[in-house]
Amino acid sequence: MVIGGMLGILDSLTGGEVILVLVVALLVLGPERLPEAARTMGQWAAKLKAMTGNLQSEVREVLDDPAMKPIRDVGEFVAAPRKKLMEFATEAEREAEEAKREAAEAQAEADAAERAAAVARAKADAAADHAEEAEEVAEAAEHALAEASEGTSRAESSTPEVSIWADLDAEESFRAASRTAADRS
């Protein structure tokens, strides 16, 4: 930290201050040792810069690790709380919008299923009604057939003319039952 603070001081020096430092160094070290001292300071500054660069790259590698994301988030929050809170709020809004969209899709699917169920119930009711009507027609046909059989047996016991009339009556009863069934459907 002391070295970083020292480099920060050198960065903040103005042109006049740099000249003043060089004049003081010339007076303290003398003209013979000044070039060697400057070279040594340059080498140390290069080593320091290389070490801080390596340190920065290692810190970056550690922070880029996915396991360090929570720590990085905390660090970003501490550095810029307002910005991080805005990011959190934006993310929460996006997630809420996604949840609303999914809920609307689910509701639309449920509505479609209800409509399909209503159509199926209506078809089932219509089929049940049609079955009842068919049953009534079958009963009417059985009744007409029974009447025709009765008429035929009576006619057989009487004359042949009565038998023909009984057959015609049975046929007419069957046609009437069929017409009634056709009218209902």
C-alpha positions as CSV (number, residue, x, y, z in Angstrom):
1,M,0.0,0.0,0.0
2,V,2.9,2.4,0.7
3,I,4.3,1.8,-2.7
4,G,1.0,2.3,-4.4
5,G,0.6,5.6,-2.4
6,M,4.1,6.6,-3.5
7,L,3.3,6.0,-7.1
8,G,0.1,8.0,-6.7
9,I,2.1,10.9,-5.4
10,L,4.4,10.8,-8.4
11,D,1.4,10.8,-10.7
12,S,0.0,13.9,-9.1
13,L,3.2,16.0,-9.4
14,T,3.1,18.9,-11.7
15,G,6.0,19.9,-14.0
16,G,7.4,22.5,-11.6
17,E,7.4,20.0,-8.7
18,V,9.2,17.4,-10.8
19,I,11.9,19.9,-11.6
20,L,12.2,20.8,-8.0
21,V,12.6,17.1,-7.0
22,L,15.3,16.6,-9.7
23,V,17.2,19.7,-8.5
24,V,17.1,18.3,-4.9
25,A,18.2,14.9,-6.1
26,L,21.1,16.5,-8.0
27,L,22.2,18.4,-4.9
28,V,21.9,15.4,-2.6
29,L,23.4,12.7,-4.8
30,G,25.7,14.7,-7.0
31,P,26.2,14.5,-10.7
32,E,28.2,11.3,-10.6
33,R,25.7,9.1,-8.7
34,L,22.5,10.7,-10.1
35,P,22.4,8.7,-13.4
36,E,23.0,5.4,-11.5
37,A,20.3,6.3,-8.9
38,A,17.8,7.2,-11.7
39,R,18.6,3.9,-13.5
40,T,18.1,1.9,-10.2
41,M,14.8,3.8,-9.5
42,G,13.6,3.0,-13.1
43,Q,14.4,-0.7,-12.6
44,W,12.5,-0.7,-9.3
45,A,9.6,1.1,-10.9
46,A,9.5,-1.5,-13.8
47,K,9.7,-4.4,-11.3
48,L,6.9,-2.8,-9.2
49,K,4.8,-2.3,-12.3
50,A,5.3,-5.9,-13.4
51,M,4.4,-7.2,-9.9
52,T,1.2,-5.1,-9.6
53,G,0.2,-6.2,-13.2
54,N,0.7,-9.9,-12.2
55,L,-1.2,-9.3,-8.9
56,Q,-4.0,-7.6,-10.8
57,S,-4.3,-10.5,-13.3
58,E,-4.4,-13.0,-10.5
59,V,-7.1,-11.1,-8.7
60,R,-9.1,-10.8,-11.9
61,E,-8.8,-14.6,-12.5
62,V,-10.0,-15.3,-9.0
63,L,-12.9,-12.9,-9.3
64,D,-13.9,-14.3,-12.7
65,D,-14.3,-17.7,-11.2
66,P,-18.1,-18.5,-11.1
67,A,-17.8,-19.6,-7.4
68,M,-16.7,-16.0,-6.6
69,K,-19.8,-14.3,-8.1
70,P,-21.5,-13.7,-4.7
71,I,-18.4,-12.0,-3.4
72,R,-18.0,-10.0,-6.6
73,D,-21.6,-8.9,-6.3
74,V,-21.1,-7.7,-2.8
75,G,-18.0,-5.8,-3.9
76,E,-19.9,-4.2,-6.7
77,F,-22.7,-3.3,-4.3
78,V,-20.3,-1.7,-1.9
79,A,-18.6,0.2,-4.7
80,A,-21.8,1.4,-6.3
81,P,-24.9,0.7,-4.3
82,R,-27.4,2.7,-6.3
83,K,-26.2,1.1,-9.6
84,K,-26.4,-2.4,-8.1
85,L,-29.8,-1.8,-6.6
86,M,-31.0,-0.6,-10.0
87,E,-29.7,-3.8,-11.6
88,F,-31.4,-5.9,-8.9
89,A,-34.7,-4.0,-9.5
90,T,-34.4,-4.4,-13.2
91,E,-33.8,-8.2,-12.9
92,A,-36.7,-8.5,-10.5
93,E,-39.0,-6.6,-12.9
94,R,-37.9,-8.8,-15.8
95,E,-38.5,-12.0,-13.8
96,A,-42.0,-10.6,-12.7
97,E,-42.9,-9.9,-16.4
98,E,-41.8,-13.4,-17.4
99,A,-43.9,-14.9,-14.6
100,K,-46.9,-12.8,-15.7
101,R,-46.4,-14.0,-19.3
102,E,-46.2,-17.6,-18.2
103,A,-49.4,-17.2,-16.0
104,A,-51.3,-15.6,-19.0
105,E,-50.2,-18.5,-21.2
106,A,-51.3,-21.0,-18.6
107,Q,-54.7,-19.2,-18.2
108,A,-55.2,-19.2,-22.0
109,E,-54.5,-23.0,-22.1
110,A,-56.9,-23.6,-19.2
111,D,-59.6,-21.5,-21.0
112,A,-59.1,-23.5,-24.2
113,A,-59.4,-26.7,-22.2
114,E,-62.6,-25.5,-20.6
115,R,-64.1,-24.6,-24.0
116,A,-63.1,-28.1,-25.3
117,A,-64.7,-29.7,-22.3
118,A,-67.9,-27.8,-22.8
119,V,-68.0,-28.8,-26.5
120,A,-67.4,-32.4,-25.5
121,R,-70.2,-32.2,-22.9
122,A,-72.6,-30.7,-25.5
123,K,-71.7,-33.5,-28.0
124,A,-72.2,-36.1,-25.3
125,D,-75.6,-34.6,-24.4
126,A,-76.6,-34.6,-28.1
127,A,-75.5,-38.2,-28.5
128,A,-77.5,-39.2,-25.4
129,D,-80.6,-37.4,-26.7
130,H,-80.2,-39.1,-30.1
131,A,-79.9,-42.4,-28.4
132,E,-83.1,-41.8,-26.4
133,E,-84.9,-40.9,-29.6
134,A,-83.6,-44.0,-31.3
135,E,-84.8,-46.0,-28.4
136,E,-88.2,-44.5,-28.6
137,V,-88.4,-45.2,-32.3
138,A,-87.3,-48.8,-31.7
139,E,-90.1,-49.1,-29.0
140,A,-92.6,-47.6,-31.4
141,A,-91.5,-50.0,-34.1
142,E,-91.8,-53.0,-31.7
143,H,-95.2,-51.8,-30.7
144,A,-96.2,-51.5,-34.3
145,L,-94.8,-54.9,-35.1
146,A,-96.7,-56.3,-32.1
147,E,-99.9,-54.7,-33.3
148,A,-99.3,-56.0,-36.8
149,S,-98.7,-59.5,-35.4
150,E,-101.9,-59.3,-33.4
151,G,-103.8,-58.1,-36.5
152,T,-102.2,-60.9,-38.6
153,S,-103.2,-63.6,-36.1
154,R,-106.7,-62.3,-35.9
155,A,-106.8,-62.0,-39.7
156,E,-105.6,-65.6,-40.1
157,S,-108.4,-66.8,-37.9
158,S,-110.9,-64.8,-40.0
159,T,-110.9,-64.2,-43.7
160,P,-108.1,-63.6,-46.2
161,E,-109.3,-60.1,-46.8
162,V,-108.9,-59.2,-43.2
163,S,-105.4,-60.5,-43.3
164,I,-104.5,-58.1,-46.1
165,W,-106.0,-55.2,-44.2
166,A,-104.0,-56.2,-41.1
167,D,-100.8,-56.2,-43.1
168,L,-101.5,-52.8,-44.5
169,D,-102.3,-51.5,-41.0
170,A,-99.0,-52.9,-39.6
171,E,-97.1,-51.3,-42.5
172,E,-98.8,-48.0,-42.0
173,S,-98.0,-48.1,-38.2
174,F,-94.3,-48.8,-39.0
175,R,-94.1,-45.9,-41.5
176,A,-95.7,-43.5,-38.9
177,A,-93.2,-44.6,-36.3
178,S,-90.3,-44.1,-38.8
179,R,-91.6,-40.6,-39.7
180,T,-91.9,-39.6,-36.0
181,A,-88.2,-40.7,-35.5
182,A,-87.1,-38.8,-38.6
183,D,-88.9,-35.7,-37.4
184,R,-87.3,-35.8,-34.0
185,S,-83.8,-36.0,-35.4
